[in-house]
Amino acid sequence: MTKRRSKNSKKRSLLKLCFPLYFIICLFAIIWLKAAVVNLEYELGDLGRTRAELGRERKMLVAQRASHYSTEKIEKVALNSLGMTLPVRENVYYVKRAPVAGPYKASLK
């Protein structure tokens, strides 16, 4: 009977030692997970701000591109920078469009 009691007492003492250790490990794991979630939320917030900033920058660049490709801007650059002039009415020739030559259809119907 004493062997059985000594085995049970060893198991109990081992359980008494392991349970608080297990509890502390679980507690630290939960705290670590919460901290990781908070860090990810901060990172998501930063990425959201960066995305909004890039969206604003994209809109500005699209508007800037549209202004560069406007006909007034191109005409101003051609007249001022490149030294081109507007054509005289007599030098303008209109070309008539002819229908495009297509494949010849031959059928027996």
Secondary structure in CASP SS format (residue, H / E / C, confidence):
PFRMAT SS
TARGET T0000
AUTHOR 0000-0000-0000
METHOD secondary structure of the structure
MODEL  1
M C 1.00
T H 1.00
K H 1.00
R H 1.00
R H 1.00
S H 1.00
K H 1.00
N H 1.00
S H 1.00
K H 1.00
K H 1.00
R H 1.00
S H 1.00
L H 1.00
L H 1.00
K H 1.00
L H 1.00
C H 1.00
F H 1.00
P H 1.00
L H 1.00
Y H 1.00
F H 1.00
I H 1.00
I H 1.00
C H 1.00
L H 1.00
F H 1.00
A H 1.00
I H 1.00
I H 1.00
W H 1.00
L H 1.00
K H 1.00
A H 1.00
A H 1.00
V H 1.00
V H 1.00
N H 1.00
L H 1.00
E H 1.00
Y H 1.00
E H 1.00
L H 1.00
G H 1.00
D H 1.00
L H 1.00
G H 1.00
R H 1.00
T H 1.00
R H 1.00
A H 1.00
E H 1.00
L H 1.00
G H 1.00
R H 1.00
E H 1.00
R H 1.00
K H 1.00
M H 1.00
L H 1.00
V H 1.00
A H 1.00
Q H 1.00
R H 1.00
A H 1.00
S H 1.00
H H 1.00
Y C 1.00
S C 1.00
T H 1.00
E H 1.00
K H 1.00
I H 1.00
E H 1.00
K H 1.00
V H 1.00
A H 1.00
L H 1.00
N H 1.00
S C 1.00
L C 1.00
G C 1.00
M C 1.00
T C 1.00
L C 1.00
P C 1.00
V C 1.00
R H 1.00
E H 1.00
N H 1.00
V C 1.00
Y C 1.00
Y C 1.00
V C 1.00
K C 1.00
R C 1.00
A C 1.00
P C 1.00
V C 1.00
A C 1.00
G C 1.00
P C 1.00
Y C 1.00
K C 1.00
A C 1.00
S C 1.00
L C 1.00
K C 1.00
END
